[in-house]
């Protein structure tokens, strides 16, 4: 298949599918130079657990501890039937499905607590449950499905009918404009014929139903369909295996003339990209929670090990180098939990738009988890690198840090890579500017368009830009209501104003070319996400102080310790937005790409492949080819 030149680009397609902001968003305000801790403070408060939810969490914890053996699952590379059946019996496949459809009806904030438990024990089970209900059939059906679809699919999903989500294709990663799988209306519109291939579909080998994104051949827009895996023409062509998550039921799929009745179209025709993006917004809440659980587990392991293991006549935890690692891990775990809990509560608040916060939590928590687990391996030394089974066979505790590291690596890629999260957040970060600047940020706009728009833009920035200087200067008089963390919030407030000014300067400097200045935008996003995470941690600590909790003093120490680390990162990123080597490094990178430095590759065993052999082939299904 060849791409139609009139087909929208990835950016144009995403723009058409994205919803305008009509609700409050902490990060949207932040990137415009407004720190609004009041939008987060209610989300870090302590919320009582409903009795039925507390009972489920207790059962889930007991089941994981007694019935789920991560070491064996990793070695065998499959989900044991007894584990899958046990999870179904607990209701774990229907955690967020409403009770009227047979689910447990957990709130998002309660789901986060469950996924922290699962993430602390086994990443393979985390992936199974998350792919099913965070992005599989339940979530889009609850949001976009008809009542008939809800009645037909949700009860089965709640009781263990595993589902999946299929968007990625062999030659299509994060560019939805290139989706080649097609949906052709047949039988006078009573059904569709699905043709094409999908790749890396988690749960694809065991799913009963899959949400499939395909291009409607009449509309030339993506639509979403619920496709049963027992349909004629559906085939799992390959079970994919990975560096970690050895039991992951991940598949390459083929659809060869699969008939799907029109009543299994999700939403309206052509709404598939919108459905995918909306589903992922809340679907991303699983990973921040699960990675929090994993880091808390690492903290427990490292604390105990650092107190027991002696070097040079003292526990290794008493040596400054290890103590610093423990401090960073504990402070990071505290803030990760504050972030995960906050976005869970925010997702339950219908007055908030959390698309940016969910992406930020996913990006920030998964990267911090990778760093923390890597540090845990370093603290454990050779025992961290040794497999749990080998440790057990030698008579030591079977602690699988190396398995955790392998399993954690994909989290910065799953459900939108860190780079895609940065691009997504960067686009939303400049949304207010785009609405004002209009043609000045559009490379396709004419000079006449820009001149017509100039008075509006000039009027806005004549007021907005001075406010960023005034706001920074007066930040010292704000946030007194937050007591012990007011000083830190004032710094973050000033940093938000500095960030807004730097972004504005970047728009003036680069104009319509700003969207291609990814390193500039990524630094801006890094600053915003650090402010978000640090604010969550500080407000959580202050809430515990206000409650008079026994752990308030420790929480405050951890939150302010992380703030000090975050402040250094913020300063470095802000400085890098002005003073950097981006242009030189880009030019040199292009030189490497052009083959100007192949002399560096001498003296190695060559790969023996032409560059073209590394590219995925563009696949056409037999039906399309005919």
C-alpha positions in Angstrom: 0.0 0.0 0.0 1.2 3.5 -0.7 0.4 6.5 1.3 -2.2 8.9 -0.1 -0.5 12.3 -0.3 -3.8 13.9 0.8 -3.9 11.8 4.0 -3.3 13.9 7.1 0.1 13.8 8.7 0.5 12.3 12.2 0.5 15.8 13.7 -2.6 16.9 11.7 -4.4 13.7 12.6 -3.6 14.1 16.3 -4.7 17.7 16.2 -8.0 16.7 14.7 -8.5 14.1 17.4 -7.4 16.0 20.4 -10.0 17.6 22.6 -9.9 21.3 23.6 -9.3 22.0 27.3 -12.6 22.8 29.0 -11.6 21.8 32.5 -8.9 22.7 34.9 -5.4 21.3 34.6 -2.4 21.9 36.9 0.2 21.5 34.2 -1.7 23.6 31.7 -1.6 26.4 34.1 2.0 25.7 35.0 3.3 26.0 31.5 1.5 29.3 31.2 3.4 30.6 34.2 0.8 29.9 36.9 1.5 27.6 39.8 -1.8 26.3 41.2 -1.1 24.0 44.2 -4.8 24.3 45.0 -5.5 22.0 42.0 -3.4 19.3 43.6 -3.8 19.7 47.3 -7.2 17.9 47.5 -5.7 15.0 45.6 -2.9 14.3 48.1 -5.3 14.2 51.1 -5.9 10.9 52.9 -9.1 9.2 51.7 -10.8 6.5 53.7 -10.9 3.1 52.1 -14.3 1.7 51.5 -14.8 -1.5 53.5 -15.4 -3.7 50.4 -12.3 -2.2 48.7 -10.2 -2.9 51.8 -11.4 -6.5 51.8 -10.5 -6.9 48.1 -7.0 -5.4 48.6 -6.4 -7.7 51.5 -7.4 -10.7 49.4 -5.3 -9.6 46.5 -2.2 -9.1 48.7 -2.7 -12.6 50.2 -3.2 -14.2 46.8 -0.1 -12.5 45.4 2.0 -13.6 48.4 0.7 -17.2 48.5 -0.1 -18.1 44.9 2.0 -16.0 42.6 5.7 -17.1 42.2 7.4 -14.4 40.1 10.6 -16.5 39.9 8.8 -19.5 38.3 6.6 -17.3 36.0 9.8 -15.7 34.7 11.6 -19.0 34.1 8.6 -20.8 32.5 7.6 -17.7 30.5 3.8 -18.4 30.8 1.0 -17.4 33.0 -0.1 -20.4 35.1 -3.7 -21.3 34.6 -4.2 -21.4 38.4 -3.0 -17.8 38.7 -5.2 -16.5 35.9 -8.2 -18.4 37.3 -7.5 -17.1 40.8 -7.3 -13.5 39.6 -10.6 -14.0 37.8 -12.2 -15.4 40.9 -11.0 -12.4 42.9 -12.5 -10.0 40.4 -9.1 -8.6 39.5 -10.0 -8.5 35.7 -13.0 -6.2 36.5 -11.5 -3.8 39.0 -12.8 -0.7 37.3 -15.9 -2.2 35.7 -19.1 -0.9 37.4 -20.8 -3.3 39.7 -24.0 -3.3 37.5 -21.9 -5.1 34.8 -20.3 -7.6 37.2 -17.2 -5.7 38.1 -15.8 -4.4 41.4 -16.5 -0.8 40.6 -13.3 0.6 42.0 -12.6 4.3 41.7 -9.4 5.2 39.9 -7.8 6.1 43.2 -8.6 2.6 44.5 -7.4 1.0 41.4 -4.0 2.8 41.9 -3.7 1.1 45.3 -4.4 -2.3 43.8 -1.8 -1.8 41.1 0.8 -0.7 43.6 0.3 -4.0 45.3 0.6 -6.0 42.1 3.6 -3.9 40.9 5.5 -4.6 44.1 5.3 -8.3 43.5 5.3 -9.3 39.8 5.6 -7.2 36.7 4.3 -10.0 34.4 0.9 -9.9 36.3 0.9 -6.1 36.2 1.1 -6.2 32.4 -1.6 -8.8 32.2 -4.1 -6.9 34.3 -3.1 -3.4 33.0 -3.3 -4.3 29.3 -6.7 -5.9 29.8 -8.6 -3.2 31.7 -6.5 0.0 31.3 -6.4 -0.1 27.5 -8.2 -3.3 26.5 -11.9 -3.7 25.9 -13.3 -2.5 29.3 -12.0 1.1 29.3 -13.1 2.2 25.8 -16.4 0.3 26.0 -17.2 2.0 29.4 -16.3 5.4 27.8 -17.6 5.1 24.2 -19.6 1.9 24.0 -23.3 1.6 23.5 -25.5 0.0 26.2 -25.7 -3.1 24.1 -21.9 -3.3 23.9 -21.6 -2.8 27.6 -24.1 -5.6 28.3 -22.4 -8.0 25.9 -18.7 -7.4 26.8 -18.3 -5.9 30.3 -19.7 -8.8 32.4 -17.5 -11.3 30.5 -14.4 -9.0 30.9 -15.1 -8.7 34.6 -15.2 -12.4 35.0 -11.9 -13.1 33.2 -12.5 -12.9 29.5 -9.1 -11.3 28.7 -8.9 -8.5 26.2 -6.2 -6.5 24.4 -5.6 -3.3 22.3 -4.1 -3.3 18.8 -2.8 -0.1 17.3 0.9 -0.6 16.5 1.9 -2.2 13.1 5.1 -3.6 11.7 6.0 -0.3 10.0 3.9 2.0 12.2 5.0 3.0 15.7 3.8 6.4 17.0 2.6 7.7 13.7 -1.2 7.0 13.5 -1.4 8.6 10.1 0.3 5.6 8.6 -2.0 2.9 10.0 -2.4 0.5 7.1 -5.0 -2.0 8.6 -8.2 -1.2 6.8 -11.9 -1.5 7.6 -14.0 -1.7 4.5 -17.8 -1.3 4.8 -19.6 -4.3 3.3 -23.2 -5.7 3.1 -24.5 -2.2 2.7 -22.9 -0.9 5.9 -24.1 -3.8 8.0 -20.6 -5.0 8.6 -16.9 -4.2 8.0 -14.1 -6.3 6.6 -10.8 -5.9 8.5 -7.5 -6.5 6.6 -4.0 -5.9 7.8 -1.4 -6.7 10.4 -0.7 -5.6 14.0 2.4 -5.9 16.1 3.2 -6.0 19.8 -0.3 -6.6 21.0 -0.1 -7.3 24.7 -2.4 -10.2 25.7 -2.8 -10.9 22.0 -2.1 -14.6 22.4 -4.7 -15.1 25.1 -7.3 -12.4 24.5 -10.9 -13.3 23.7 -11.6 -9.8 22.2 -9.4 -7.1 21.0 -10.0 -3.4 20.3 -8.5 -2.9 16.8 -7.7 0.5 15.2 -8.3 0.4 11.4 -8.6 2.9 8.7 -12.1 3.2 7.3 -11.6 3.0 3.5 -14.6 5.3 2.8 -13.7 8.0 5.3 -9.9 7.6 5.2 -10.1 8.0 9.0 -9.3 5.6 11.8 -12.2 3.8 13.5 -12.2 1.4 16.5 -13.7 -2.0 16.4 -14.2 -4.9 18.9 -12.9 -8.0 17.2 -13.3 -11.5 18.7 -10.2 -13.7 18.3 -12.3 -16.7 17.2 -13.4 -14.8 14.1 -12.6 -16.4 10.7 -9.6 -14.7 9.2 -8.0 -13.7 12.5 -4.5 -15.2 13.2 -1.8 -14.9 15.8 1.3 -15.1 13.5 4.0 -14.8 16.2 4.4 -14.9 19.9 6.9 -12.1 20.7 9.6 -12.6 23.3 11.5 -9.8 25.1 14.4 -8.9 27.3 12.0 -8.9 30.3 8.4 -9.8 31.1 9.0 -13.3 29.9 5.4 -14.4 30.3 4.0 -11.4 28.4 1.3 -12.8 26.0 2.4 -10.4 23.3 1.6 -11.1 19.7 1.9 -10.2 16.0 -1.6 -10.5 14.5 -3.1 -10.8 11.0 -6.6 -9.9 9.9 -7.4 -11.5 6.6 -11.0 -10.5 5.6 -12.2 -10.6 9.2 -15.9 -9.7 9.3 -17.0 -7.4 12.1 -20.7 -6.5 12.4 -21.4 -2.8 12.5 -22.7 -3.1 16.0 -19.2 -3.8 17.1 -17.9 -0.4 15.9 -16.8 1.6 18.9 -18.1 5.2 18.9 -18.8 6.9 15.6 -17.0 6.0 12.4 -13.7 7.9 12.2 -13.4 8.4 15.9 -10.8 5.7 16.5 -7.9 8.0 17.1 -9.9 10.0 19.6 -10.9 6.8 21.3 -7.3 5.6 21.4 -5.9 8.9 22.8 -8.7 9.2 25.4 -8.3 5.6 26.5 -4.6 6.0 27.0 -5.1 9.1 29.1 -6.5 7.2 32.0 -4.9 3.9 30.9 -1.6 5.4 31.8 -2.5 5.4 35.5 -1.5 1.7 35.8 2.3 2.2 35.3 2.8 5.1 37.8 1.1 3.0 40.4 2.9 -0.3 39.6 6.3 1.3 39.4 5.7 2.9 42.7 5.1 -0.5 44.2 8.3 -1.9 42.6 10.5 1.0 44.0 8.9 0.6 47.5 9.9 -3.1 47.3 13.4 -2.2 46.3 13.6 0.2 49.3 12.6 -2.6 51.6 15.3 -4.9 50.2 18.0 -2.3 50.2 17.3 -1.1 53.7 17.5 -4.6 55.1 20.5 -5.5 53.1 22.4 -2.3 53.9 21.9 -2.9 57.6 23.0 -6.5 57.5 25.9 -6.5 55.0 29.2 -5.4 56.5 32.2 -4.0 54.7 35.2 -2.5 56.5 33.8 -3.3 60.0 30.5 -1.4 59.4 27.2 -2.0 57.8 27.3 -0.7 54.2 24.4 1.6 54.9 26.6 3.5 57.3 29.0 4.4 54.5 28.3 7.7 52.9 28.1 6.4 49.3 25.3 3.9 50.2 23.6 6.2 52.6 23.2 8.7 49.7 21.7 6.1 47.5 19.2 5.1 50.2 18.2 8.7 50.7 17.6 9.2 47.0 15.6 6.0 46.8 13.5 6.7 49.8 12.8 10.3 48.8 12.0 9.2 45.2 9.6 6.5 46.4 7.8 9.0 48.6 7.3 11.4 45.7 6.4 8.6 43.2 3.7 7.5 45.6 2.4 11.1 46.0 2.3 11.4 42.2 0.6 8.1 41.6 -2.0 8.7 44.3 -2.6 12.3 43.2 -3.4 11.4 39.5 -5.6 8.6 40.7 -7.7 10.9 42.8 -7.6 13.6 40.1 -9.0 11.0 37.6 -12.0 10.6 39.8 -12.6 14.4 39.8 -14.8 15.3 36.8 -13.9 19.0 37.1 -10.3 18.2 36.1 -8.7 17.4 32.7 -5.8 15.0 33.6 -4.4 14.2 30.1 -1.2 16.1 30.9 -0.9 14.9 34.5 -1.4 11.3 33.5 1.3 11.6 30.8 3.7 13.3 33.2 3.1 10.7 35.9 3.7 7.9 33.4 6.9 9.4 32.1 8.3 10.6 35.4 7.5 7.5 37.5 8.7 5.0 35.0 12.1 6.8 34.5 12.5 7.1 38.3 11.7 3.4 38.7 14.3 2.4 36.2 16.9 4.5 38.0 15.9 3.2 41.4 15.9 -0.4 40.5 19.3 0.0 38.8 20.6 1.5 42.1 19.1 -1.4 44.0 21.1 -3.8 41.9 24.2 -1.8 42.6 23.6 -1.8 46.3 23.1 -5.6 46.2 26.3 -6.0 44.1 26.9 -9.4 42.8 23.7 -10.7 44.5 21.8 -8.1 42.5 23.1 -9.4 39.2 22.6 -13.1 40.2 19.3 -14.7 39.4 16.9 -15.4 42.2 17.0 -19.1 41.4 20.7 -19.2 41.6 20.6 -17.4 45.0 18.1 -19.9 46.3 20.1 -22.8 45.1 23.1 -21.5 47.1 21.0 -21.2 50.2 20.4 -17.4 50.1 17.2 -15.4 49.9 15.7 -15.6 46.4 15.6 -11.9 45.7 15.2 -11.2 42.0 16.6 -7.7 41.5 18.0 -8.6 38.0 14.5 -9.8 37.0 13.0 -6.6 38.3 15.5 -4.6 36.2 14.8 -6.6 33.0 11.1 -6.2 33.6 11.2 -2.5 34.4 13.1 -1.4 31.3 10.1 -1.6 29.0 8.0 0.7 31.2 9.6 3.8 29.6 8.4 2.4 26.2 5.0 0.9 27.1 1.9 3.0 26.5 3.8 5.8 24.9 7.6 6.0 25.1 9.3 8.7 27.2 10.0 10.6 24.0 6.4 10.5 22.9 5.3 11.6 26.3 7.7 14.6 26.0 6.3 15.5 22.5 2.7 15.1 23.8 3.3 17.3 26.8 5.3 19.8 24.7 2.3 20.2 22.3 -0.1 20.7 25.2 2.4 23.0 27.0 2.2 25.5 24.1 -1.5 25.2 23.5 -2.4 28.5 25.1 0.3 30.2 23.0 -0.9 28.6 19.9 -4.4 29.8 20.5 -3.1 33.4 20.8 -0.1 33.4 18.4 -2.1 31.5 15.8 -0.4 32.2 12.3 2.9 33.1 13.9 3.4 29.5 15.0 2.1 28.0 11.8 4.7 27.4 9.1 2.0 27.3 6.4 0.5 30.7 7.3 1.0 33.6 4.9 2.4 37.0 5.9 -1.0 38.4 5.4 -2.5 36.0 7.9 0.2 37.0 10.4 -0.4 40.7 9.9 -4.2 40.3 10.4 -3.5 38.4 13.7 -0.8 40.8 15.0 -3.1 43.1 17.0 -4.6 40.3 18.9 -1.3 38.6 19.7 0.3 42.0 20.6 -2.5 42.9 23.0 -2.3 39.5 24.8 1.5 39.5 25.2 1.7 43.2 26.2 -0.2 42.1 29.4 1.0 38.5 29.7 4.8 39.0 29.5 5.1 41.6 32.2 2.9 39.5 34.4 5.5 36.8 34.3 8.1 39.1 35.8 5.7 40.6 38.3 4.5 37.1 39.3 8.0 35.9 39.9 8.8 39.0 42.0 5.7 38.6 44.2 5.9 34.8 44.6 7.5 35.4 48.1 4.1 36.6 49.3 2.1 33.6 48.2 1.6 30.0 49.5 1.7 30.8 53.2 -1.3 28.5 53.7 1.0 25.6 53.0 3.0 26.1 56.2 6.2 24.0 56.3 6.6 23.7 52.5 5.7 27.3 51.6 9.3 28.2 51.0 9.8 25.4 48.5 6.5 26.2 46.8 7.6 29.8 46.3 10.7 28.6 44.5 8.6 26.4 42.3 6.3 29.3 41.6 9.2 31.5 40.5 10.5 28.5 38.4 7.1 28.3 36.6 7.3 32.0 35.7 10.9 31.5 34.4 9.8 28.5 32.4 7.0 30.4 30.8 9.3 33.2 29.8 11.9 30.8 28.4 9.2 29.1 26.3 8.0 32.5 25.0 11.6 33.5 24.1 11.9 30.2 22.3 8.8 31.0 20.3 10.2 34.3 19.3 13.6 32.8 18.4 12.4 29.7 16.5 9.0 30.8 15.3 7.1 28.0 13.4 10.3 25.9 13.6 9.8 25.5 17.4 8.0 22.2 17.0 11.3 20.7 15.5 13.4 22.0 18.4 12.8 18.9 20.4 15.6 19.3 22.8 14.5 22.8 23.7 10.9 21.5 24.2 12.0 18.4 26.1 13.9 20.6 28.6 10.8 22.7 29.1 8.8 19.6 29.7 11.4 18.2 32.1 11.1 21.4 34.2 7.3 21.3 34.2 7.2 17.6 35.2 9.8 18.1 37.9 7.7 21.0 39.3 4.6 18.8 39.2 6.3 15.9 40.9 7.9 18.0 43.6 4.7 19.8 44.2 2.8 16.5 44.7 5.5 15.4 47.2 5.6 18.6 49.2 1.8 18.8 49.4 1.5 15.2 50.5 4.0 15.9 53.3 2.2 19.1 54.4 -1.1 17.2 54.5 0.4 14.7 56.9 1.8 17.5 59.0 -1.7 19.1 59.1 -3.2 15.8 60.1 -0.7 15.4 62.9 0.4 12.0 61.7 3.2 10.2 63.3 5.0 9.9 60.0 4.7 13.6 59.2 8.2 14.5 60.2 9.8 11.7 58.1 7.5 12.6 55.2 8.6 16.2 55.4 12.2 15.2 55.4 11.8 13.0 52.3 9.8 15.6 50.4 12.2 18.4 51.0 15.2 16.1 50.3 13.6 15.3 46.9 12.9 19.0 46.4 16.6 19.8 46.7 17.4 17.2 44.1 14.6 18.5 41.8 15.8 22.0 42.2 19.2 21.1 40.8 17.5 19.4 37.8 15.2 22.3 37.2 18.1 24.8 37.2 20.1 22.7 34.8 17.2 22.3 32.4 16.3 26.0 32.5 20.0 26.9 31.8 20.1 24.4 29.0 17.1 26.1 27.3 19.4 29.1 26.7 23.0 27.8 26.7 23.4 24.4 25.0 25.2 22.5 22.2 22.1 21.4 20.4 22.9 22.8 17.0 26.4 21.4 17.0 25.3 18.0 18.3 22.5 17.8 15.7 24.9 18.6 12.9 27.3 16.0 14.1 24.5 13.4 14.5 23.6 14.0 10.9 27.2 13.5 9.9 27.2 10.2 11.7 24.0 9.2 10.0 25.4 10.1 6.6 28.3 7.6 7.2 31.0 10.2 7.6 32.4 8.4 10.7 32.3 4.8 9.6 36.0 4.6 10.4 35.0 4.3 14.0 33.3 1.0 13.2 36.6 -0.6 12.1 38.0 -3.4 14.3 34.7 -5.0 15.2 32.9 -8.1 13.9 30.5 -6.5 11.3 26.8 -7.0 11.4 26.8 -8.2 7.8 23.5 -6.6 6.9 22.6 -3.8 4.5 20.8 -0.9 6.3 17.7 -1.7 4.3 17.6 -5.1 5.9 17.0 -3.5 9.3 13.9 -1.7 8.1 10.5 -3.4 8.7 8.8 -4.4 5.5 5.6 -2.7 4.6 3.1 -5.6 4.8 0.0 -6.0 2.7 -2.5 -8.6 3.5 -3.4 -11.2 0.9 -6.9 -9.7 0.6 -5.6 -6.2 0.0 -3.0 -7.4 -2.5 -5.7 -9.1 -4.5 
